[in-house]
Amino acid sequence: MKPYYALAAAWCFVSAVEAQQPAPRIQLSIDDEDGMVAVGEQVTFTARVSNKGQMQVMGQLEWTVQTVAFEPPATTRQQVTIPADDAIEVTYALALPTHGFANVECRLVREGEPDAKPVSRSSRIGALPARVTSPSTAEKDFDSFWKASLAELKQVDPQFEVVAKPERARAGIEVFEVSMRSHGKVRVRGWLEVPQSKDAEGVTKQYPVVIRVPGYGGNMKPIGKWDDMIVFSFNPRAHGNSQDDVPGKPVDYWIRGLDDKETYYYRGAYLDCIRAIDFIASRNDVDMDRIAVWGGSQGGGFAFAMAALDARVDYCVADIPFLCDWDNYFQLTQWPEMDKWIAARESRTWKTTLRTLSYFDTMNLCDRITCPTLMSVGLQDPICPPTTNFAAYNRIAGKKQYKIYPGRGHGLGSQHWLWVWAQLRSEFAVNHDDPASEKNIFDVQQKNQTEVFVAADVPKKVSQGVKETLAVAVDTWGSSGRMEYWVLGTDREAAVALAKQFCQRRVARGQMSEQACLADSENKDHGFLMYQQIGADAVKSGRARGSAGHNGGAQWGFHRMTSSLPLGFAGLLNIPGEGEQVTILHEYWHSIQNAHIQTTEHRKRRELMGPVWFVEGSAVAMAETTAARLWASKKLPRWKNTTHTWQSLEERMTNKMRIVQSKRKDCATLLPNSYDSDCRQLAYESGAWAIALLMHRHGQDVLLKSFHPQVEKLGWEGAFQKTFGQSSTEFKADFEKFMDLPLSEQVKILPQ
């Protein structure tokens, strides 16, 4: 990611002092990495309370434990003072006396600020989750209720209809929209993806099937991923394309018809999911011994219910399951919607409400599940606490396994999505390799594969400038594969609309849930609204600032690029357009780096990318030197849209050298390895000079033609040694000597 705070040496950006005292912040950590501990083991929680304001903050720091596993200790309080522009650390110790989970909240209540909201952070730990239980709440007629409900469903003619949707088809995959009648004659639908169904002799093949079911308010759509499995993305009533008879709005499913178990929403929804299995079972291209169900959140509850109520399910995947252990659920979470519903009628009480809910509590159903089951949970999940997940899971009689993500909440991330597909393919003995694995994961082809998306308030000339610069980058360095380049403007509503467009693409491709995607748009590190705010602040303050970044996407097979408003292209603040061209080349080089790495595992990708001085230094060096060459050859047009003259390559690199030399005495190394380094900004300036030195010694195309093509096979350090004939440690020592040379000697390595 390339932040730019000035586009010429004479410009600078100084943060304005906050007009108001900013709220303190709490960072909470524990001394156990995975959060799962032994019974009786003491865990230390450390709260770092920081105050970035210009006045000291006084208040009470409260520690509260929430759990249903044991009687929690009393809340502890201590008086604290956080000096101006400083931080303090406070610790709290807890040992779990028994199995179960406990959530520890650290809360700061400020003195002298009655209107200030308390600042808090929490972290959950657990012990022996396989022993977590909760008493059954099943009523005496529980079994007969479900027997009768399934019988009623059988009386409804399904009227299956399958309509081809060739416009949604992918190579080797046909797509159909399927409709059917379910309980109460409600019409429900789903999306069926089918590989080529007949072999060369015309014999129908049989494939394993994965039935995908949605989270609360979700919309399941085709994913276009497998040509050797059938995928049925099903929407029960009120979801996605199943809203003809039951509306999706308001999204209040869990209180619809809750007065009576016969009319409760989830009675129909569970039976809709069984009807989906009926449809799959009606096809002659289905291997009836390999049917899986998979869902997350509400979908995780649906998956449990489907496996419990229908023996045709051969494998069950439940992620962060909802609809579990209602009694404990309402002790561990607070939902005003449910409180308001109960208070609306005198006949409603928590007792009667929980009685109705008990018929749809998957905890009461899970003892019927005999097929292999995989459950994954987020230890920090505030929506579906792991206590409730395990209360259901531990009743399953069949083979089962669970996975706990220590730092995850109500969402397990894209890497988990890929991991589950691998588990399913392994369970069903499908070829373990992605059919596209022989190709580059970004589907690199010899053509421009970039797509540019701009917010509604972004001028057309900005869009054109981005597209033209990307086209030149592709022509110069080659295609890096599929790329989505998203450009934000300054208007918040336009940014929200662009984020929704982005999320529609992710949901349609089965890459993210809408809820998770929209939440990601508010991410303070790479979210759309962050980029929009940068542009808005720059225009409002009159101070040049912008940011652009390569924000992942490998797990989905494309480069995800995001940018704040390119001020130079927009003709604002007297910023040269050449600076925007350099920024785009910088980010495109990151896509070149990424295109040579085929693993989708985030940690492994970071290792193969190398230390930050190499990642960012090479992007700066390649962007600066290539832009200078392209301008000179007129392959990249200059903008000449300001009164400022764009500096030469030597002038710009000289400015960077002066910055490095000014900070040299304060930094332990000129070439930092991590983005967490206090001297990480040197990764851009000194890193650029280090790469310039390597290119001077080994050729300007050494990274593109020699280093990166070897990195996947040899690893970063191995590729470095193979390409440059020395270890990175040895090169760092050489670079220190280079830095001692006079500037007049240093600039001689720059290409003319």
C-alpha positions in Angstrom: 0.0 0.0 0.0 1.4 3.4 -0.9 0.4 6.4 1.2 1.4 9.7 -0.3 1.4 12.8 1.8 3.1 15.1 -0.6 3.7 15.0 -4.3 6.7 17.3 -4.4 9.4 18.1 -1.9 8.0 21.5 -1.2 4.6 20.2 -0.1 3.9 18.7 3.3 0.9 17.7 5.2 0.5 18.4 8.9 -2.3 16.9 10.8 -4.7 19.4 12.4 -5.0 19.3 16.1 -8.3 17.8 17.2 -10.7 20.5 18.1 -12.1 18.2 20.8 -10.4 15.9 23.3 -10.4 12.5 21.5 -11.8 9.5 23.3 -9.3 7.2 25.0 -8.7 3.8 23.4 -8.3 0.4 25.0 -6.3 -2.4 23.5 -6.9 -5.7 25.2 -4.5 -8.7 25.0 -4.0 -12.0 26.8 -0.9 -14.0 27.6 -2.4 -17.1 25.9 -2.3 -17.1 22.1 -5.3 -19.3 21.3 -7.5 -18.3 24.2 -8.2 -22.0 25.0 -6.7 -22.8 28.4 -6.6 -25.5 31.0 -9.0 -25.5 33.9 -7.4 -23.7 36.8 -4.8 -22.1 34.5 -4.4 -18.4 35.3 -4.7 -16.1 32.3 -3.5 -12.5 32.4 -5.4 -9.8 30.5 -3.5 -6.7 29.7 -5.4 -3.5 28.9 -3.4 -0.7 27.3 -5.3 2.5 27.7 -4.1 5.3 25.5 -4.9 8.9 25.5 -4.0 10.9 22.4 -5.6 14.1 23.7 -3.8 17.1 25.1 -5.4 16.7 28.6 -5.1 14.0 31.1 -8.0 11.6 31.5 -9.2 10.3 34.9 -11.7 7.6 35.6 -12.5 4.1 36.8 -11.4 1.0 35.0 -13.9 -1.8 35.5 -13.3 -5.5 34.8 -16.4 -7.7 34.4 -16.7 -11.4 33.7 -19.7 -12.8 31.8 -20.3 -16.5 31.8 -22.9 -19.2 32.4 -20.3 -21.8 33.2 -19.7 -20.7 36.8 -20.5 -17.9 39.3 -18.5 -15.0 37.9 -16.3 -12.9 40.2 -17.6 -9.5 41.3 -16.7 -6.6 39.0 -13.5 -5.0 40.1 -12.8 -1.2 39.8 -9.7 0.9 40.1 -9.0 4.5 39.8 -6.7 5.4 36.8 -5.1 8.5 35.3 -3.9 8.5 31.8 -1.5 11.4 31.1 -1.9 13.5 28.0 -0.5 11.9 24.8 0.5 8.8 26.8 -0.8 5.4 27.7 -0.9 3.1 30.8 -1.2 -0.7 31.1 -3.3 -2.4 33.6 -3.6 -6.2 34.1 -6.4 -8.5 35.3 -6.0 -12.2 36.1 -8.6 -15.0 35.8 -8.6 -18.8 36.1 -11.5 -20.8 34.8 -12.6 -23.1 37.6 -14.4 -25.5 35.2 -15.0 -26.2 31.6 -16.8 -23.6 29.5 -16.3 -20.0 28.3 -15.9 -16.6 29.9 -16.0 -13.2 28.4 -13.8 -10.5 30.2 -14.7 -6.9 29.5 -12.5 -4.0 30.4 -14.4 -0.7 30.6 -13.3 2.8 31.2 -15.8 5.3 32.8 -14.4 8.8 32.6 -14.8 11.3 35.4 -16.0 14.8 34.8 -17.5 13.8 31.4 -21.1 12.7 32.2 -22.1 12.7 28.5 -19.1 10.6 27.4 -19.8 7.0 26.5 -17.7 4.5 28.3 -14.9 2.9 26.3 -14.6 -0.8 26.4 -13.0 -3.9 25.0 -13.6 -7.6 25.7 -11.9 -10.9 25.1 -13.2 -14.4 25.6 -11.3 -17.5 26.8 -12.5 -21.1 27.1 -11.6 -24.5 28.5 -12.5 -28.1 27.5 -15.3 -27.1 25.0 -16.1 -30.8 24.4 -17.5 -30.9 27.9 -19.9 -28.0 27.5 -23.5 -29.1 28.0 -26.9 -27.6 28.6 -30.0 -29.4 29.7 -32.5 -30.4 27.1 -35.5 -28.1 26.8 -37.5 -30.4 24.5 -41.2 -30.6 25.3 -42.9 -34.0 25.6 -44.4 -33.7 22.1 -41.1 -32.6 20.5 -40.6 -35.8 18.5 -44.3 -36.1 17.4 -44.3 -32.4 16.4 -41.5 -32.9 13.9 -42.9 -36.2 12.7 -46.2 -34.5 11.9 -44.4 -31.5 10.3 -42.4 -33.8 8.0 -45.5 -35.7 7.1 -47.3 -32.4 6.2 -44.4 -31.5 4.0 -44.7 -34.8 2.1 -48.3 -34.0 1.3 -47.3 -30.9 -0.6 -46.7 -31.5 -4.3 -43.1 -30.1 -4.8 -43.8 -29.0 -8.5 -40.1 -28.8 -9.2 -39.2 -26.4 -12.0 -35.7 -26.1 -13.5 -35.0 -23.2 -15.8 -31.6 -22.9 -17.5 -29.7 -19.6 -17.0 -27.0 -19.6 -19.7 -26.0 -16.0 -19.0 -24.7 -17.2 -15.6 -22.9 -20.3 -16.9 -19.2 -20.7 -16.5 -16.8 -23.0 -18.4 -17.8 -26.6 -17.7 -20.7 -25.5 -15.4 -24.4 -25.1 -16.3 -26.5 -22.9 -14.1 -30.2 -23.3 -13.4 -32.8 -21.5 -11.3 -34.9 -24.0 -9.5 -38.3 -23.4 -7.9 -40.5 -25.7 -5.8 -43.4 -25.7 -3.4 -42.7 -26.3 0.2 -44.7 -26.4 3.5 -47.9 -24.3 3.2 -47.4 -24.4 -0.6 -44.9 -21.6 -0.3 -42.8 -21.2 -3.4 -39.0 -21.3 -2.7 -36.0 -21.2 -5.0 -32.4 -21.8 -5.4 -29.5 -21.8 -7.8 -28.2 -25.2 -9.2 -24.8 -25.5 -10.7 -24.2 -28.7 -12.6 -21.0 -30.0 -14.3 -21.2 -31.8 -17.7 -23.6 -34.6 -16.8 -22.7 -37.2 -19.4 -19.4 -38.8 -20.4 -18.2 -39.5 -23.9 -20.4 -42.6 -24.2 -23.5 -40.6 -23.2 -23.7 -42.2 -19.7 -25.0 -39.8 -17.0 -22.3 -39.1 -14.4 -23.1 -38.8 -10.7 -21.6 -36.1 -8.6 -21.3 -35.2 -5.0 -23.6 -32.3 -3.9 -23.1 -29.4 -1.6 -26.3 -27.7 -0.5 -25.6 -24.1 0.7 -28.0 -22.4 3.0 -28.0 -18.7 4.0 -27.3 -16.6 7.0 -30.0 -14.4 8.5 -31.4 -12.3 5.6 -28.7 -13.7 3.3 -29.1 -14.3 -0.5 -27.5 -17.5 -1.8 -26.3 -17.2 -5.4 -24.2 -19.3 -7.8 -20.5 -19.4 -7.0 -19.1 -20.7 -10.4 -16.3 -22.7 -8.7 -16.4 -26.4 -9.4 -16.8 -28.5 -12.5 -16.7 -31.8 -10.6 -19.4 -31.2 -8.0 -23.0 -30.1 -8.0 -23.6 -27.0 -5.9 -27.1 -26.0 -4.9 -27.3 -22.5 -3.3 -30.7 -22.6 -1.7 -32.9 -19.8 -0.3 -35.6 -20.7 2.1 -38.7 -18.5 2.4 -38.1 -14.7 2.7 -34.5 -15.0 1.5 -33.0 -14.2 -1.8 -35.1 -15.3 -4.7 -37.7 -17.0 -2.4 -39.8 -14.0 -1.6 -42.9 -14.5 -3.8 -45.1 -15.7 -1.0 -43.2 -14.7 2.1 -41.6 -11.2 2.1 -38.0 -10.7 3.2 -38.7 -7.3 4.8 -38.7 -6.5 7.6 -35.8 -8.9 8.5 -37.5 -10.1 11.7 -37.7 -13.8 11.0 -37.1 -14.9 14.6 -40.2 -13.2 15.9 -42.5 -14.0 13.0 -45.4 -16.2 14.3 -43.5 -16.9 17.5 -46.7 -17.0 19.5 -47.4 -20.6 18.3 -45.0 -23.3 17.2 -47.4 -24.2 14.3 -47.0 -20.8 12.8 -43.5 -19.9 13.7 -41.3 -18.8 10.8 -38.6 -21.4 11.5 -41.0 -24.3 11.2 -41.5 -23.4 7.5 -37.9 -22.5 7.0 -36.6 -25.8 8.4 -39.0 -27.7 6.2 -38.0 -25.6 3.1 -34.5 -26.9 3.7 -35.8 -30.5 3.7 -37.6 -29.8 0.5 -34.3 -28.7 -1.0 -32.9 -32.2 -0.2 -36.0 -33.7 -1.8 -35.1 -31.8 -5.0 -31.5 -33.0 -5.0 -32.6 -36.6 -4.3 -34.9 -36.4 -7.4 -32.0 -36.0 -9.8 -30.2 -38.9 -11.5 -26.9 -37.1 -11.6 -26.6 -37.0 -7.9 -24.5 -39.5 -5.9 -26.8 -40.1 -3.0 -24.0 -41.2 -0.7 -22.3 -37.8 -1.0 -24.7 -35.1 -0.1 -23.4 -32.3 2.2 -25.1 -29.3 3.8 -23.3 -26.1 4.7 -24.2 -22.8 6.2 -23.0 -20.1 8.5 -24.8 -18.3 11.4 -28.5 -19.0 10.7 -27.3 -21.2 7.9 -25.2 -23.2 10.5 -28.5 -23.8 12.4 -30.2 -24.8 9.2 -27.4 -27.3 8.5 -27.8 -28.8 11.9 -31.5 -29.1 11.4 -31.2 -30.6 8.0 -28.7 -33.3 9.2 -31.0 -34.0 12.2 -34.3 -34.2 10.3 -33.1 -36.0 7.1 -30.9 -39.1 7.1 -30.1 -38.4 3.4 -27.5 -35.9 4.5 -24.0 -37.5 4.5 -21.9 -34.6 5.8 -22.8 -31.5 7.8 -20.9 -28.2 8.0 -22.1 -25.6 10.5 -20.1 -22.4 10.8 -20.8 -20.1 13.8 -24.2 -21.7 14.2 -27.3 -19.7 15.3 -30.5 -21.2 16.6 -28.7 -23.1 19.5 -29.3 -23.3 23.2 -31.9 -20.5 23.5 -31.9 -20.4 27.3 -28.2 -19.6 27.5 -28.3 -17.5 24.3 -30.5 -14.9 25.9 -28.3 -14.8 29.1 -25.2 -14.1 27.0 -26.7 -11.7 24.4 -29.1 -8.8 24.5 -31.6 -8.2 21.8 -34.0 -5.2 22.2 -36.1 -6.6 19.3 -37.0 -9.7 21.3 -37.6 -7.7 24.5 -39.9 -5.4 22.6 -41.8 -8.3 21.0 -42.5 -9.9 24.4 -43.6 -6.7 26.0 -46.1 -5.9 23.2 -48.7 -8.4 24.6 -49.6 -9.4 28.2 -49.9 -13.0 27.1 -46.2 -13.1 26.1 -43.6 -14.0 28.7 -40.1 -15.3 28.5 -41.3 -18.7 29.7 -43.9 -19.0 26.8 -41.4 -17.6 24.3 -38.7 -20.0 25.3 -41.2 -22.9 25.2 -42.0 -22.1 21.5 -38.3 -21.6 20.7 -37.5 -25.0 22.2 -39.1 -26.8 19.3 -36.6 -25.1 16.9 -33.6 -25.2 19.2 -31.0 -27.2 17.3 -29.6 -28.4 20.6 -32.7 -30.5 21.0 -32.3 -31.8 17.5 -28.6 -32.6 17.3 -28.7 -35.9 19.1 -30.4 -37.2 15.9 -27.3 -36.3 13.7 -25.3 -39.4 12.8 -23.4 -38.2 9.7 -19.9 -36.7 10.0 -20.1 -33.1 11.1 -17.7 -30.2 11.0 -18.3 -27.1 13.2 -16.2 -24.0 13.2 -16.7 -21.1 15.6 -15.2 -17.7 16.4 -14.0 -17.5 20.0 -14.9 -13.8 20.2 -18.3 -14.2 18.5 -20.8 -11.8 20.2 -23.7 -12.8 18.1 -23.6 -16.6 18.4 -21.5 -17.2 21.6 -19.4 -20.5 21.5 -21.2 -21.7 24.6 -24.4 -22.1 22.6 -22.5 -23.6 19.6 -21.0 -26.4 21.7 -24.2 -27.0 23.7 -25.6 -28.2 20.3 -22.5 -29.7 18.9 -21.7 -31.9 21.9 -25.1 -33.7 21.5 -24.1 -35.1 18.0 -23.7 -38.8 18.1 -21.8 -39.3 14.9 -18.2 -38.6 13.9 -17.5 -34.9 14.4 -14.7 -32.3 14.6 -14.6 -28.7 15.5 -12.3 -25.7 14.8 -12.0 -22.6 17.0 -10.6 -19.4 15.6 -9.2 -17.5 18.6 -9.4 -14.0 17.2 -12.5 -14.3 15.1 -16.0 -13.1 15.9 -19.2 -13.6 13.9 -17.3 -14.3 10.7 -14.4 -16.7 10.0 -12.8 -15.1 6.9 -12.2 -16.1 3.3 -9.4 -18.5 4.2 -11.9 -20.6 6.2 -14.2 -20.7 3.2 -11.4 -22.2 1.1 -10.5 -24.6 3.9 -14.0 -25.9 4.2 -14.2 -26.6 0.5 -10.9 -28.6 0.8 -12.5 -30.6 3.7 -15.6 -31.3 1.7 -13.6 -32.5 -1.3 -11.4 -34.6 0.8 -14.5 -36.2 2.6 -16.1 -37.0 -0.7 -12.8 -38.2 -2.3 -13.0 -35.6 -5.1 -9.8 -34.6 -6.9 -8.2 -32.4 -4.2 -6.9 -29.9 -6.6 -8.9 -26.9 -7.8 -9.6 -27.5 -11.5 -8.0 -24.1 -12.1 -5.0 -24.9 -10.0 -2.8 -25.6 -13.1 -3.4 -22.0 -14.2 -2.3 -18.9 -12.3 -4.8 -18.2 -9.5 -5.3 -14.8 -11.0 -6.0 -16.3 -14.4 -3.1 -14.4 -16.0 -3.6 -14.0 -19.8 -1.9 -12.0 -22.4 -4.3 -9.1 -22.4 -5.5 -6.2 -20.2 -7.6 -7.9 -17.4 -8.2 -4.7 -15.3 -11.6 -3.4 -14.5 -12.1 0.1 -13.1 -15.0 1.1 -10.9 -15.5 4.6 -9.7 -17.9 6.3 -7.3 -20.7 8.4 -8.8 -19.0 11.6 -7.7 -15.7 10.8 -9.4 -15.1 12.9 -12.5 -14.9 11.1 -15.8 -11.4 12.3 -16.5 -10.2 10.6 -13.3 -11.7 7.3 -14.5 -10.0 7.8 -17.8 -6.7 8.6 -16.2 -6.8 5.5 -14.1 -7.7 3.3 -17.1 -5.0 4.7 -19.3 -2.3 4.3 -16.7 -3.3 0.8 -16.0 -3.3 0.0 -19.7 0.3 1.3 -20.0 1.3 -0.7 -16.9 0.0 -3.9 -18.5 1.7 -3.1 -21.8 5.0 -2.5 -20.0 5.1 -5.2 -17.4 2.6 -7.7 -18.7 -0.8 -8.7 -17.3 -0.9 -9.6 -13.6 -4.3 -11.3 -14.1 -7.8 -10.3 -13.1 -7.9 -6.9 -11.3 -10.7 -4.8 -9.8 -9.6 -1.2 -9.2 -12.1 0.7 -7.1 -11.8 4.5 -6.9 -13.6 6.5 -4.2 -14.5 10.2 -4.4 -15.4 12.6 -1.5 -19.1 12.0 -1.1 -20.1 9.6 1.6 -23.4 8.5 -0.1 -21.5 7.8 -3.3 -19.0 5.8 -1.4 -21.7 3.7 0.3 -23.3 3.0 -3.1 -19.9 1.9 -4.5 -19.3 -0.3 -1.5 -22.8 -1.9 -2.1 -21.8 -2.5 -5.8 -18.6 -4.2 -4.6 -20.5 -6.3 -2.2 -23.1 -7.4 -4.8 -20.2 -8.8 -6.8 -18.7 -10.6 -3.8 -22.1 -12.1 -2.8 -23.0 -13.1 -6.3 -19.7 -15.0 -6.6 -20.1 -16.7 -3.2 -17.0 -14.9 -1.8 -18.5 -13.0 1.1 -21.8 -12.6 2.9 -23.4 -9.2 2.4 -23.2 -8.5 6.1 -19.5 -9.2 6.3 -18.8 -7.3 3.1 -20.6 -4.2 4.2 -18.9 -4.3 7.6 -15.5 -4.6 5.7 -16.3 -1.4 3.9 -16.0 0.4 7.2 -12.6 -1.2 8.0 -10.3 1.6 9.2 -7.3 0.0 7.5 -8.6 -0.6 4.0 -12.4 0.0 3.9 -14.1 2.0 1.2 -15.3 4.6 3.6 -11.7 5.1 4.9 -10.5 5.9 1.4 -13.5 8.3 0.9 -12.8 10.1 4.1 -9.2 10.7 3.1 -10.2 12.4 -0.1 -13.0 14.4 1.7 -10.6 15.6 4.4 -8.0 16.6 1.8 -10.4 18.7 -0.2 -11.9 20.3 2.9 -8.6 21.2 4.5 -6.8 22.1 1.3 -3.9 19.8 2.2 -2.9 17.2 -0.2 -3.3 13.7 1.0 -4.3 10.4 -0.6 -3.9 6.7 -0.4 -4.1 3.6 -2.6 -3.6 -0.1 -1.8 -3.5 -3.6 -3.0 -5.9 -5.1 -0.5 -5.7 -8.8 -1.2 -8.2 -10.8 -3.3 -5.9 -13.8 -4.0 -8.4 -16.1 -2.3 -11.0 -15.0 -4.8 -8.7 -15.0 -7.8 -8.3 -11.3 -8.5 -6.3 -8.3 -7.3 -8.4 -6.0 -5.1 -7.2 -2.5 -5.5 -8.7 0.6 -3.7 -7.9 4.2 -4.0 -8.9 7.5 -2.5 -9.7 10.3 -5.0 -6.7 10.9 -7.3 -6.4 14.6 -6.7 -4.0 15.2 -9.6 -6.4 13.5 -12.1 -9.3 15.5 -10.6 -7.5 18.8 -11.1 -7.6 19.7 -7.4 -5.2 21.4 -5.0 -2.7 22.1 -7.8 -1.5 18.5 -7.7 0.3 17.2 -10.8 -1.3 14.3 -12.5 2.1 12.6 -12.9 1.9 11.8 -9.2 -1.2 9.8 -9.7 0.4 7.9 -12.5 3.3 7.0 -10.3 0.9 5.8 -7.6 -1.0 3.6 -10.0 2.2 2.1 -11.3 3.3 1.5 -7.7 0.1 -0.4 -6.9 0.2 -2.3 -10.2 3.7 -3.5 -9.3 2.3 -5.0 -6.1 -0.1 -7.0 -8.3 2.9 -8.2 -10.4 4.5 -9.4 -7.1 1.3 -11.1 -6.0 0.7 -12.8 -9.4 3.9 -14.9 -9.0 2.6 -16.4 -5.8 0.0 -19.2 -6.2 -0.9 -20.2 -2.6 -4.0 -18.6 -1.1 -2.8 -19.0 2.4 -2.4 -15.4 3.8 0.6 -16.2 6.1 2.5 -18.0 3.3 1.8 -15.2 0.8 3.2 -12.7 3.2 6.4 -14.8 3.7 6.9 -15.1 -0.1 6.3 -11.4 -0.6 9.3 -10.8 1.6 10.3 -8.1 4.1 8.6 -4.7 3.8 11.7 -2.9 2.6 11.7 -5.2 -0.5 7.9 -5.2 -1.0 7.5 -1.4 -0.8 11.0 -0.5 -1.9 10.6 -2.4 -5.2 7.2 -0.8 -5.8 8.6 2.7 -5.3 11.7 2.0 -7.4 9.9 0.3 -10.3 7.2 3.0 -10.4 9.6 5.9 -10.3 12.1 4.5 -12.8 9.5 3.1 -15.2 7.4 6.3 -15.1 10.5 8.3 -16.0 11.3 6.0 -18.9 7.7 6.0 -20.1 7.4 9.8 -20.0 10.6 10.1 -21.9 9.4 7.7 -24.6 6.0 9.4 -24.6 4.2 6.1 -24.0 2.8 7.6 -20.9 1.5 11.1 -21.5 2.4 13.9 -19.0 -0.6 15.7 -17.5 0.9 19.2 -17.2 -2.2 20.3 -15.3 -0.6 22.4 -12.6 1.8 25.3 -12.1 4.3 22.9 -10.5 6.9 21.1 -12.7 7.2 17.5 -11.9 10.7 16.7 -10.6 13.2 14.5 -12.5 13.9 11.0 -11.3 17.2 12.1 -9.8 15.6 15.0 -7.9 12.9 12.7 -6.5 15.3 10.0 -5.5 17.6 12.7 -4.0 14.7 13.9 -1.8 14.2 10.3 -0.6 17.9 10.0 0.2 17.8 13.1 2.3 14.9 11.8 4.2 16.7 8.5 4.9 19.9 10.3 6.0 18.0 12.5 8.3 16.4 9.5 10.1 19.4 7.2 9.9 20.7 7.9 13.4 17.2 7.2 14.9 16.6 3.8 13.3 18.3 0.5 14.1 18.1 -0.5 10.5 17.6 1.3 7.2 15.8 -1.7 5.8 13.0 -2.7 8.1 11.5 -6.1 7.8 8.0 -5.4 9.2 5.2 -3.0 8.7 5.1 -2.8 12.5 8.6 -1.3 12.7 8.8 2.2 14.1 10.9 3.1 11.1 8.6 1.4 8.6 8.4 4.6 6.4 12.0 4.0 5.5 10.9 0.9 3.7 9.6 3.2 1.0 12.6 5.6 0.8 15.6 3.5 1.7 14.0 0.4 0.2 13.7 2.2 -3.1 17.4 3.0 -3.0 18.2 -0.6 -2.1 16.2 -1.9 -5.1 17.8 0.7 -7.3 21.2 -0.6 -6.2 20.2 -4.2 -7.0 18.9 -3.2 -10.4 22.0 -1.2 -11.1 24.1 -4.3 -10.5 21.9 -6.9 -12.1 19.8 -5.1 -14.7 16.6 -3.1 -14.7 14.4 -6.1 -15.5 16.0 -8.4 -12.8 12.9 -8.4 -10.6 10.4 -9.1 -13.4 12.5 -11.6 -15.3 14.6 -13.4 -12.7 13.6 -12.8 -9.1 9.8 -13.1 -9.0 9.5 -16.1 -11.4 11.6 -18.1 -8.8 10.0 -17.0 -5.5 7.3 -19.6 -5.4 9.7 -22.4 -5.9 12.7 -21.2 -3.9 11.1 -19.0 -1.2 11.9 -15.3 -0.8 15.4 -15.8 0.6 16.2 -18.6 -1.8 15.1 -16.5 -4.8 17.1 -13.6 -3.4 20.3 -15.6 -3.1 19.8 -17.3 -6.5 19.1 -14.0 -8.3 21.6 -11.7 -6.6 24.4 -14.1 -5.6 24.4 -13.1 -1.9 22.1 -13.5 1.1 19.8 -10.6 2.1 21.9 -10.1 5.2 25.1 -9.7 3.2 23.3 -7.3 0.9 22.2 -5.2 3.9 25.8 -4.8 4.9 26.7 -3.7 1.4 23.9 -1.2 1.4 25.1 0.3 4.7 28.4 1.0 2.9 26.6 2.4 -0.1 24.8 4.8 2.2 28.1 6.2 3.4 29.0 7.3 -0.1 28.7 11.0 -1.2 25.3 11.8 -2.8 27.2 12.6 -6.0 28.3 8.9 -6.2 25.0 7.5 -5.1 23.0 9.1 -7.9 25.2 7.5 -10.5 23.4 4.2 -10.0 20.1 5.6 -11.2 19.1 4.8 -14.8 19.5 7.7 -17.3 
